[in-house]
Amino acid sequence: MLLSLFAALVAVSTALLIFAGGLVTSTGSGLSVPDWPNTYGWFMWSFPLSKMVGGIFYEHAHRLIASTVGFLIVVLAVWLHRAEPRRWVRRLGYIALAAVITQGVLGGITVLWYLPDPISIAHASLAQIVFCLTVSIALATSPGWRNGYGNRRLDDAILRRLAVVTTATVYLQIVVGATMRHTGAGLAIPDFPLAFGHLIPPMWDAKIAIHFTHRVGALTVATLVLATIGHVFYHHGRRRELRTPAIALALLVTSQITLGALTVLSGKQFVINSLHVVNGALVLVTALVLTLRVYRVSAPAVDRSSPAGVVLDGA
């Protein structure tokens, strides 16, 4: 139980890190601290609070939160190694550790190489994977997962495929969004819901194409989410383990579309823009949780005699 609570804490901390990263990008503070891993020559944790002003506040705070999350994931990986009997869950911990180390290196390269677009986009995209890994570990160590959600079997191949496609599409949409932010295309189309007063932009360049792709992606995600939610409620509406993430997904997608519109209409106000970033991450992990639960209840019955509550095939 303690391991599950700690894993949930790590997941929440990762969400906070994504919000902090969004603030850095939204305020244009990526090079406010030009050195790495130090901060203006100071050891990161000894940098004076009095000097955290302007863009330095956002960039240095992001570094402090990132370091904290990295430490928490180290603790989580060690804890899983020592206490978790399921090999695949322990491997998730190792992968999360490797991913957060890579994320830190990419963050340093981003600063030292003066914010190259490909590295910045990779940094933002990998952050989402780290979040997915921490959420997956929190889910896999939860009591509900361990007892198989009551051992009520589900055999729905359509829902399994639909949930996977929805989750993958949300991630691709986030990557396009990261590309849009880091290439400066966030206001390439300055109006909403139309594009220069038209359904399809009457003029095109690279930034307009990226921005419009993101809008089309949002429509695609919304359609897939509606299809997934509709399927859950029509066929499995009494199953709380599926109904709860489906409701959360509906609320989060509605919020995401609203925040996207407000981002454009407000001229990329930095708090709104950052909330749009972290809310997109929440959409992704909620779709992932729904997907994983669908596969969990499709697995063989739980062996309750095992202290880990695992099934015979090791799930």
C-alpha positions as CSV (number, residue, x, y, z in Angstrom):
1,M,0.0,0.0,0.0
2,L,2.8,2.4,0.8
3,L,4.5,1.6,-2.4
4,S,1.3,2.4,-4.3
5,L,0.9,5.8,-2.5
6,F,4.5,6.7,-3.2
7,A,4.1,5.8,-6.9
8,A,1.1,8.0,-7.0
9,L,3.1,10.9,-5.4
10,V,5.8,10.4,-8.1
11,A,3.1,10.6,-10.8
12,V,1.6,13.8,-9.4
13,S,5.1,15.3,-9.1
14,T,5.7,14.5,-12.8
15,A,2.6,16.3,-13.7
16,L,3.8,19.4,-11.8
17,L,7.1,19.1,-13.6
18,I,5.3,19.2,-17.0
19,F,3.4,22.3,-15.9
20,A,6.7,23.9,-14.8
21,G,8.2,23.1,-18.2
22,G,5.2,24.6,-19.9
23,L,5.8,27.8,-18.0
24,V,9.4,27.9,-19.1
25,T,8.4,27.6,-22.8
26,S,5.3,29.9,-22.5
27,T,7.3,32.7,-20.8
28,G,10.3,32.3,-23.2
29,S,12.6,31.6,-20.2
30,G,14.5,28.7,-21.7
31,L,17.8,30.5,-21.8
32,S,17.3,32.7,-18.8
33,V,19.9,30.5,-17.1
34,P,22.6,30.0,-19.7
35,D,24.7,27.4,-18.0
36,W,24.0,23.8,-17.0
37,P,23.9,21.9,-14.6
38,N,24.9,24.9,-12.5
39,T,22.9,28.1,-12.3
40,Y,25.1,31.1,-13.0
41,G,28.0,29.1,-11.6
42,W,26.2,28.2,-8.4
43,F,25.4,24.7,-7.4
44,M,21.7,24.3,-8.3
45,W,20.4,23.9,-4.8
46,S,22.5,26.7,-3.3
47,F,21.4,29.4,-5.8
48,P,20.1,32.4,-3.8
49,L,16.3,32.8,-3.8
50,S,16.8,36.5,-4.0
51,K,18.2,36.1,-7.5
52,M,15.2,34.1,-8.8
53,V,13.6,36.9,-10.6
54,G,12.0,37.2,-14.1
55,G,12.7,34.3,-16.4
56,I,15.3,33.0,-14.0
57,F,12.5,32.1,-11.6
58,Y,10.7,29.9,-14.1
59,E,13.9,28.2,-15.5
60,H,15.5,27.6,-12.1
61,A,12.3,26.4,-10.5
62,H,11.9,24.0,-13.4
63,R,15.4,22.6,-12.7
64,L,14.7,22.2,-9.0
65,I,11.4,20.4,-9.6
66,A,13.1,18.2,-12.3
67,S,15.9,17.2,-9.9
68,T,13.3,16.4,-7.2
69,V,11.3,14.2,-9.6
70,G,14.5,12.5,-10.7
71,F,15.4,11.7,-7.1
72,L,11.8,10.4,-6.5
73,I,12.0,8.1,-9.5
74,V,15.4,6.8,-8.3
75,V,13.8,5.9,-5.0
76,L,10.8,4.4,-6.8
77,A,13.0,2.2,-9.0
78,V,15.0,0.9,-6.0
79,W,11.8,0.3,-4.0
80,L,10.3,-1.7,-6.9
81,H,13.6,-3.6,-7.2
82,R,13.5,-4.6,-3.6
83,A,9.8,-5.1,-2.9
84,E,7.9,-5.8,-6.2
85,P,7.7,-9.5,-7.1
86,R,6.4,-8.9,-10.6
87,R,9.3,-8.6,-13.1
88,W,7.4,-6.5,-15.6
89,V,6.6,-3.9,-13.0
90,R,10.2,-3.8,-11.8
91,R,11.2,-3.3,-15.5
92,L,8.8,-0.3,-15.7
93,G,10.7,1.2,-12.8
94,Y,14.1,0.7,-14.6
95,I,12.7,2.2,-17.8
96,A,11.3,5.2,-15.9
97,L,14.7,5.8,-14.4
98,A,16.5,5.6,-17.7
99,A,13.9,7.9,-19.3
100,V,14.2,10.6,-16.6
101,I,18.0,10.5,-16.8
102,T,17.7,10.9,-20.6
103,Q,15.2,13.7,-20.0
104,G,17.6,15.5,-17.8
105,V,20.4,15.2,-20.4
106,L,18.1,16.5,-23.1
107,G,17.2,19.4,-20.9
108,G,20.9,20.3,-20.5
109,I,21.6,20.0,-24.2
110,T,18.6,22.2,-24.9
111,V,20.2,25.0,-22.9
112,L,23.8,24.4,-24.0
113,W,22.9,24.3,-27.6
114,Y,20.6,27.3,-27.4
115,L,17.2,25.7,-27.8
116,P,17.5,23.7,-31.0
117,D,13.9,22.8,-32.2
118,P,14.5,19.0,-32.6
119,I,16.0,18.7,-29.1
120,S,13.4,20.9,-27.5
121,I,10.6,18.9,-29.1
122,A,12.2,15.6,-28.1
123,H,12.6,16.9,-24.5
124,A,8.9,17.8,-24.4
125,S,7.8,14.5,-26.0
126,L,9.9,12.4,-23.6
127,A,8.4,14.2,-20.6
128,Q,5.0,12.7,-21.6
129,I,6.5,9.2,-21.7
130,V,8.0,9.7,-18.3
131,F,4.6,10.7,-17.0
132,C,3.0,7.7,-18.7
133,L,5.5,5.4,-17.0
134,T,5.0,6.8,-13.5
135,V,1.2,6.6,-13.9
136,S,1.5,3.0,-15.2
137,I,3.5,2.1,-12.1
138,A,1.1,3.8,-9.8
139,L,-1.8,1.9,-11.5
140,A,0.0,-1.5,-11.5
141,T,0.7,-1.2,-7.7
142,S,-2.8,-0.1,-6.8
143,P,-5.2,-2.4,-4.9
144,G,-7.7,-2.4,-7.7
145,W,-5.2,-3.6,-10.2
146,R,-3.9,-6.3,-7.9
147,N,-7.3,-7.8,-7.3
148,G,-8.2,-7.6,-11.0
149,Y,-11.1,-5.2,-10.3
150,G,-13.2,-8.0,-8.9
151,N,-12.2,-10.6,-11.4
152,R,-15.1,-9.7,-13.7
153,R,-13.8,-10.8,-17.1
154,L,-14.2,-8.7,-20.2
155,D,-14.0,-9.9,-23.8
156,D,-14.3,-6.8,-26.0
157,A,-11.7,-6.7,-28.8
158,I,-13.3,-3.6,-30.3
159,L,-12.8,-1.6,-27.1
160,R,-9.2,-2.8,-26.7
161,R,-8.3,-1.6,-30.2
162,L,-10.3,1.6,-29.9
163,A,-8.6,2.4,-26.5
164,V,-5.1,1.8,-28.0
165,V,-5.7,3.9,-31.1
166,T,-7.2,6.7,-29.0
167,T,-4.2,6.8,-26.6
168,A,-1.6,6.6,-29.5
169,T,-3.5,9.4,-31.3
170,V,-3.5,11.6,-28.2
171,Y,0.3,11.2,-27.9
172,L,0.9,12.1,-31.5
173,Q,-1.3,15.2,-31.0
174,I,0.9,16.2,-28.1
175,V,4.0,15.8,-30.2
176,V,2.5,18.0,-32.9
177,G,1.6,20.5,-30.1
178,A,5.2,20.4,-28.9
179,T,6.4,21.0,-32.4
180,M,4.0,24.0,-32.7
181,R,5.2,25.5,-29.5
182,H,8.9,25.1,-30.1
183,T,8.8,26.3,-33.7
184,G,6.8,29.5,-32.7
185,A,3.7,28.4,-34.6
186,G,1.3,28.9,-31.7
187,L,-0.3,32.0,-33.2
188,A,0.4,31.2,-36.8
189,I,-3.4,31.1,-37.1
190,P,-4.6,34.0,-34.9
191,D,-8.4,33.4,-34.8
192,F,-10.5,30.5,-33.5
193,P,-12.5,28.4,-34.4
194,L,-12.0,29.7,-38.0
195,A,-8.6,30.0,-39.7
196,F,-8.2,33.6,-41.1
197,G,-12.0,33.6,-41.3
198,H,-12.2,30.4,-43.3
199,L,-12.6,26.7,-42.5
200,I,-9.3,26.0,-44.2
201,P,-6.5,28.6,-44.2
202,P,-6.4,30.6,-47.5
203,M,-2.7,31.0,-47.2
204,W,0.0,28.5,-46.2
205,D,3.5,28.4,-44.8
206,A,5.3,25.9,-42.6
207,K,4.1,27.4,-39.3
208,I,0.5,27.6,-40.6
209,A,0.6,24.0,-41.7
210,I,1.9,22.9,-38.2
211,H,-0.8,24.9,-36.4
212,F,-3.6,23.7,-38.7
213,T,-2.4,20.1,-38.3
214,H,-2.7,20.5,-34.5
215,R,-6.3,21.7,-34.9
216,V,-7.2,18.8,-37.2
217,G,-5.5,16.5,-34.6
218,A,-7.7,18.0,-31.9
219,L,-10.8,17.2,-33.9
220,T,-9.5,13.6,-34.5
221,V,-8.8,13.1,-30.8
222,A,-12.2,14.4,-29.8
223,T,-13.9,12.0,-32.3
224,L,-11.9,9.0,-31.0
225,V,-12.5,9.9,-27.4
226,L,-16.3,10.2,-28.0
227,A,-16.3,6.9,-29.7
228,T,-14.4,5.3,-26.8
229,I,-16.6,6.8,-24.2
230,G,-19.7,5.9,-26.0
231,H,-18.6,2.3,-26.4
232,V,-17.7,2.1,-22.6
233,F,-21.1,3.5,-21.5
234,Y,-23.2,1.6,-24.0
235,H,-21.6,-1.8,-23.4
236,H,-19.9,-1.6,-20.0
237,G,-21.6,1.3,-18.2
238,R,-21.9,-0.6,-14.9
239,R,-18.2,-1.3,-14.7
240,R,-16.8,1.4,-12.4
241,E,-13.2,0.7,-13.3
242,L,-14.0,1.7,-16.9
243,R,-16.7,4.3,-16.4
244,T,-14.6,6.5,-14.1
245,P,-11.7,7.1,-16.5
246,A,-14.2,7.5,-19.3
247,I,-15.9,10.3,-17.5
248,A,-12.6,11.9,-16.6
249,L,-11.5,11.7,-20.2
250,A,-14.7,13.5,-21.3
251,L,-14.1,16.3,-18.9
252,L,-10.4,16.6,-19.7
253,V,-10.9,16.7,-23.5
254,T,-13.6,19.4,-23.0
255,S,-11.2,21.4,-20.9
256,Q,-8.4,20.9,-23.4
257,I,-10.4,22.2,-26.3
258,T,-11.4,25.2,-24.2
259,L,-7.9,25.9,-23.1
260,G,-6.6,25.6,-26.7
261,A,-9.2,28.1,-27.9
262,L,-8.3,30.5,-25.0
263,T,-4.6,30.1,-25.7
264,V,-5.1,31.5,-29.2
265,L,-7.7,34.1,-28.3
266,S,-5.6,35.4,-25.4
267,G,-2.5,35.7,-27.5
268,K,-0.8,32.8,-25.7
269,Q,-1.2,34.0,-22.2
270,F,1.5,32.0,-20.4
271,V,-0.7,30.5,-17.6
272,I,-3.4,29.4,-20.0
273,N,-0.8,28.0,-22.4
274,S,0.9,26.1,-19.6
275,L,-2.4,24.7,-18.3
276,H,-3.1,23.6,-21.9
277,V,0.2,21.7,-21.8
278,V,-0.4,19.9,-18.5
279,N,-4.1,19.2,-19.3
280,G,-3.0,17.5,-22.5
281,A,-0.7,15.3,-20.5
282,L,-3.6,14.4,-18.2
283,V,-5.7,13.5,-21.3
284,L,-2.9,11.2,-22.4
285,V,-2.5,9.4,-19.1
286,T,-6.3,9.1,-18.5
287,A,-6.6,7.4,-21.9
288,L,-3.7,5.2,-21.0
289,V,-5.3,4.2,-17.7
290,L,-8.5,3.3,-19.5
291,T,-6.5,1.2,-22.0
292,L,-4.5,-0.6,-19.3
293,R,-7.7,-1.3,-17.3
294,V,-9.4,-2.7,-20.4
295,Y,-6.5,-5.1,-20.9
296,R,-6.3,-5.9,-17.2
297,V,-9.9,-7.1,-17.0
298,S,-9.4,-9.0,-20.2
299,A,-6.6,-11.0,-18.6
300,P,-7.0,-14.4,-16.9
301,A,-8.5,-14.6,-13.4
302,V,-6.4,-13.4,-10.5
303,D,-4.6,-15.9,-8.3
304,R,-5.7,-14.6,-4.9
305,S,-3.3,-17.0,-3.2
306,S,-0.4,-14.9,-4.4
307,P,0.7,-12.1,-2.1
308,A,1.1,-9.9,-5.1
309,G,-2.4,-10.7,-6.4
310,V,-1.0,-11.7,-9.8
311,V,-2.5,-13.8,-12.5
312,L,-1.0,-17.1,-13.7
313,D,0.6,-15.5,-16.7
314,G,2.5,-13.0,-14.6
315,A,0.2,-10.0,-15.2
